[in-house]
Amino acid sequence: MKVLLTGGSGFVAVHCVDLLLQHGHEVVATVRSDEKGHYLQELFKGKPLSYVIVKDIAAEGAFDEAVQTEPPFEAVVHTASPFHFNITNNKDLLDPAINGTTGILKAVHKSAKTVNRVVITSSFAAISNYSNPPKVYTEEIWNDQTMEEALTTTNPQAAYRASKKFAEKAAWDFLESEKPNFTLATLCPPMIYGPVLHQVKSLDDLNTSSARMLRLYQGIPRSGPVGSPMHVDVRDLALAHVLAIENPEAANQRFLVAAQLATEKELRDIIENNFPEIRGKLRDEVTDTLPPWSIDNSKSVNVLGLKYRPLEDTIVDTVNSLKALGA
Ligand code: NDP
């Protein structure tokens, strides 16, 4: 298949490119600069990968040109969305998340009629319901934040959660109102760890979830957002994206793509057992309590055919990758 992938410079996206190419697909990635495009081309030299510049996914018509190509696209993977807490206004997160999602769907609907499937990287943030948590989280559950809360909260993490909820909701609403040619699949991962393949010029530039693992390795877990006590390996999530475009049964389905719950202490213990140089250097407390709810990831296993790799493999590979970057 010829696949358009948005946000090609991101942590998750580069693994999606890798898996798409391994499955024999041709990829066109959107990136914000030639430098980021060249990095990808160098990483996947000799493979059917090209790039197109989309500078700001929040802008009206941002994807209108990118979706038009010969031969035409058959599938779209939309990963681009801001995942950081460095904002001056909640709209810094809400606009790219929501407009980016509606923008890609509108562009495909209007100008890329050959696209059969659009896969969107949503988040457990779009599922997690803090005011009324269920006993078991499934794909049926939705974050209950309102748009008013999204616009007025002074907590950037809450604004991020809202950005993912309203972006995913906008996608399902678009499907309902526009009845496009394509079907949709949304993937809802919690914290994503694993090897870093994307361009990272300095450890200060790490994506949010890799930075969290770096802090845990460095023994300063509390210096940043704690995040959900649940994880998925970026390679398993990338495979889920590929399976979601390949598998007819994924049509119009939402998937909770999460391996398991794990406390910060469990993660830290795995790191200490495998990297003894950090023993005794923990500079802040780590939480060791699991939440009073669990998750049901059986749909991702039964419908997508996903097999989750063990937590220890994910953590060890993540830390090795961070050490290779200078940690
Ligand atoms: P990254 O920050 O590594 O990647 C985000 C991507 O989105 C980058 O390519 C970035 O481009 C692009 N992007 C952000 N804002 C804009 C914009 N306004 N215009 C154009 N491009 C933009 O994050 P991840 O790879 O971790 O996240 C990928 C997806 O996965 C996101 O949708 C995120 O919400 C979701 N997710 C991530 C989780 C995690 O733990 N990592 C957990 C759950 C969901 P550039 O590099 O140029 O800034």
Boltz pocket constraint, residues with backbone or C-beta under 6 A from the ligand:
constraints:
  - pocket:
      binder: B
      contacts: [[A, 6], [A, 7], [A, 8], [A, 9], [A, 10], [A, 11], [A, 12], [A, 13], [A, 30], [A, 31], [A, 32], [A, 36], [A, 54], [A, 55], [A, 56], [A, 57], [A, 58], [A, 78], [A, 79], [A, 80], [A, 81], [A, 82], [A, 83], [A, 96], [A, 121], [A, 122], [A, 123], [A, 124], [A, 164], [A, 189], [A, 190], [A, 191], [A, 192], [A, 193], [A, 207], [A, 208], [A, 209], [A, 210]]
      max_distance: 6.0
